Amino acid sequence: MNNEQTAIRTTYFSIIGNTALALIKGLAGFFGNSYALIADAIESTTDIFASFLVLLGFKYAKRPADENHPYGHGKIEPLITFGVVAFLVFSATIIAYESIQNIQTPHKIPKSWTLIVLGLIIVWKEISFQIVIRKSKQTNSSSLKADAWHHRSDAITSIMAFIGISIAVIFGKGYETADDWAALFASAFILYNSYLIIRPALGEVMDEQLYDDLILEIREKSTEVKGVLGTEKCFIRKSGMKFHVDLHAIVNSEITVKSGHDIAHKLKDYLRKEIPNLGHVLIHIEPNESAAHNNVYKK
């Protein structure tokens, strides 16, 4: 299974899980007199739409390169991440608004059995987070990472709701709004997570150089190719799940243009074989004399 198929299958997992949890939370919140659970259900509902957005992005990103998109369609991924974050911000705003409204409105103490529901939800959402975040690292997908953090933020809101309901149930009359305050604090945490998610996606769009470990690996692998004396400049751009590379390779200045051309092709093929998540690899040949005084990586 390739990275694209893994990402799509993981997104279906998120959609099914979020749909089931939104129903469970909504029903438990309504019958259990818990506004925090209802707010939690709202958050899970926005997660469903966010996961659908991620799924559409993956399907679009799978399109092969064409005349207008020679590097493929992977740049849709950070744009989808922006959309996912927008859903997070929207859900946090709705939760905060509803919490403030409910704090000002007298209501009954939540039912104690809602704590059991929340406990199970917290465990499941943390498991979901671990599954999806592992897949995001495996596939180098920023939008899958955002989807994973949807699960983590859902778990956090559920923990807040659990604390709030526990206070209301234990202390009784006068503490009915404890779960509403919990939901309000959870909304602030979701907003903070939104920033953590959008920052690397913005860097991806702006082609920031954020891949020092990969650059080092490319430099080390390059010196394993016969004829490559070292490397000079190495720039990386991320597009979807692929990394596009511009690399300056140092060769003997005495060789022919044809020999330099052949070394460049061997280097390109070797790098793409050894590091499968590389996309386009552009090799620029540098004679060792012109590179003598520059900052280079050599054997």
Disulfide bonds with the S-S distance in Angstrom:
none
